[in-house]
Amino acid sequence: MNFEPTEEQQLIVKTAREFAMGTLAPRAAERDLQGWFPASELRQLGQLGLLGVNVPDELGGAQAGAVAYSLSLTEIAAADASVAVAMAVTNMVAELIVAFGSDEQKRTYVPMLCSGEAVCGAFALSEPQSGSDAAGMRTIATETQDGYRIDGSKLWITSGDRARVLIVWARTDGGAGLRAGGKAASGISAFIVPGDTPGLSAGKPEHKLGLHGSTTVPLTFDGCVVPTSALLGRVGDGFKLAMAALDGGRIGIASQAVGVARAALSAATTYAKERKQFGQALANFQAIQNMLADAATQLDAARLLTLRAAYLKQEGQPYSAKAAMAKLYASEMAGRVCDMALQVHGGYGYTHEFPVERYLRDARVQRIYEGTSEIQRIVIARSLLKEFVDHV
Ligand SMILES: Cc1cc2nc3c(=O)[nH]c(=O)nc-3n(C[C@H](O)[C@H](O)[C@H](O)COP(=O)(O)OP(=O)(O)OC[C@H]3O[C@@H](n4cnc5c(N)ncnc54)[C@H](O)[C@@H]3O)c2cc1C
C-alpha cells in the first residue's frame, strides 16, 4: 500500500494549489459578499486542465485519473467552494459524456467543457417535486418528427443559467412509469441540451446560506426541441446514467468537504497561536487543543475515505458504497470542523473579518446535494445487506 501521490498527481496538485492560493483565495470573500459568478476563474481552470482532470487527452482532458481529480478539487475548494462546485459539475458532465456519449457527442461537447469554452456544465436532475426520489421526476420528453420536445421544470440546478452544456433528465415513457409506481426509473432518458436551445429558460438564482459565488437556478422547459442525436445513452437508461454520475460526483463532494475543512482547521490553528487570553495563546489551553486534535483526526479519516473511493474508481473496481461513505463522512466532518473553527475564533469568527463563517456556510450544503446524508446511509446499508446476503 502506497500513500504517496505519483509525480503526475503531485504536479496537478501543485498547479491547482498555486492557482487556488494565488488567484482564487485573495478574492474569495469578495465573490461571496457580492454573489459574483467566477466566469473568468473557470476559464483559467480550463486552461490549466482542471475542468477535465479525468478525461482522455484526445478529448481535451488532462487524463490524470480520479485520484488526481479528487486531490485537485480539494485544493480549489480550500480556497473557494463556489468555484469548486462549478468545477466539479463540469468535470462530472464531461466524464458522463465520455462514458456514455456517441463519438459525435464526445467530439462536440467534451473539448468545449474541458477548455472552459462552454463556461461550465450543468446537471439537471432535481425537480420541485422530486429531489431524493429522482425517479419521481415529471419533466417529459415527447418524441416528435424533429427529435424530442422537452416540457417541465427543474430546480436547484448549479450553474444552470451559465452553462453552455446541460445534461437534462426527462421521462420518455409519457408518464406511464410514474403511474406504475415501481417502474418510474426505467422511463427516464438523458439528453445533452445546449444552454441556448429555444424553449429552455433559467429563473432567478436562489438566495442561499452559502456558495454565493455559485448560481443555483430553476429551469423551465417549454416546448424545448432537441434532435434525436441529443439523446445521451439509450432510451430508458437515463436513471442508470444519473446514478453512475452521482457515484463519481460523491467523490467530488467529499473532496470539496475535505478542502473546506482543511482551510477551516488551518485558520483555527493559526488563530489559536496568535490570539492571547489570560496572558497566553489560545493554543495553550487544553480545551482548544482537544478541538484541534479531534478536527485533525476526523479530517484525515475523511481524506483517506475519499482517496480510497477515488482510487477504486480509477482502478475500475466497484466504488458506489465507498463513495457514499466518503461523501457521508466527509460532509458531516466538514460541518463539525468548520463549526469548531468558528468557535476557536470566538466573536470574530461570527463576522466577515475572518473566513471561517464562510467555510461553515459553504460546507452546510455538502450534506444535502448529490444525495443527502440520509440517502448516503441508504446506499451504504443496501450494499452492506447485499454483501451479507451474498456471503451467507
Ligand atoms: C445549492 C444546491 C445546489 C444543487 N445543485 C443541483 C444540481 O446541480 N443538479 C441537481 O439536479 N440538483 C441539485 N441540487 C438539488 C439536491 O440534489 C437536492 O436538494 C437533494 O437531492 C435533496 O432533495 P430535496 O431538496 O428535494 O429534499 P427531499 O428529497 O425532499 O428531502 C428532504 C429531507 O427528507 C430526507 N429524506 C428523503 N427521502 C428519504 C428517505 N427515503 N429516507 C430518509 N430520509 C429521506 C432527506 O434526507 C432530507 O433530509 C442542489 C441543491 C442545492 C441546495
The ligand as a Gaussian input file, in Angstrom:
#p B3LYP/6-31G(d) Opt

LIG

0 1
 C      -27.007000      24.638000      -3.505000
 C      -27.647000      23.452000      -4.172000
 C      -27.173000      23.049000      -5.422000
 C      -27.768000      21.958000      -6.067000
 N      -27.348000      21.612000      -7.324000
 C      -28.020000      20.656000      -8.026000
 C      -27.692000      20.379000      -9.394000
 O      -26.753000      20.952000      -9.965000
 N      -28.431000      19.467000     -10.060000
 C      -29.471000      18.800000      -9.462000
 O      -30.105000      18.018000     -10.145000
 N      -29.811000      19.044000      -8.171000
 C      -29.110000      19.951000      -7.450000
 N      -29.444000      20.218000      -6.142000
 C      -30.568000      19.503000      -5.533000
 C      -30.139000      18.489000      -4.479000
 O      -29.516000      17.394000      -5.064000
 C      -31.398000      18.136000      -3.669000
 O      -31.709000      19.257000      -2.877000
 C      -31.206000      16.897000      -2.794000
 O      -31.076000      15.749000      -3.592000
 C      -32.370000      16.705000      -1.813000
 O      -33.598000      16.802000      -2.437000
 P      -34.739000      17.763000      -1.853000
 O      -34.117000      19.092000      -1.630000
 O      -35.902000      17.686000      -2.747000
 O      -35.071000      17.174000      -0.447000
 P      -36.080000      15.945000      -0.136000
 O      -35.788000      14.811000      -1.041000
 O      -37.455000      16.469000      -0.093000
 O      -35.627000      15.536000       1.319000
 C      -35.978000      16.276000       2.486000
 C      -35.455000      15.532000       3.702000
 O      -36.023000      14.219000       3.758000
 C      -34.986000      13.246000       3.771000
 N      -35.404000      12.058000       3.021000
 C      -35.905000      11.981000       1.765000
 N      -36.138000      10.717000       1.421000
 C      -35.760000       9.949000       2.468000
 C      -35.744000       8.542000       2.725000
 N      -36.140000       7.636000       1.818000
 N      -35.298000       8.119000       3.921000
 C      -34.868000       9.019000       4.857000
 N      -34.870000      10.338000       4.676000
 C      -35.303000      10.800000       3.499000
 C      -33.796000      13.919000       3.118000
 O      -32.579000      13.297000       3.504000
 C      -33.937000      15.327000       3.658000
 O      -33.413000      15.407000       4.951000
 C      -28.831000      21.271000      -5.449000
 C      -29.275000      21.675000      -4.178000
 C      -28.702000      22.750000      -3.545000
 C      -29.229000      23.176000      -2.199000

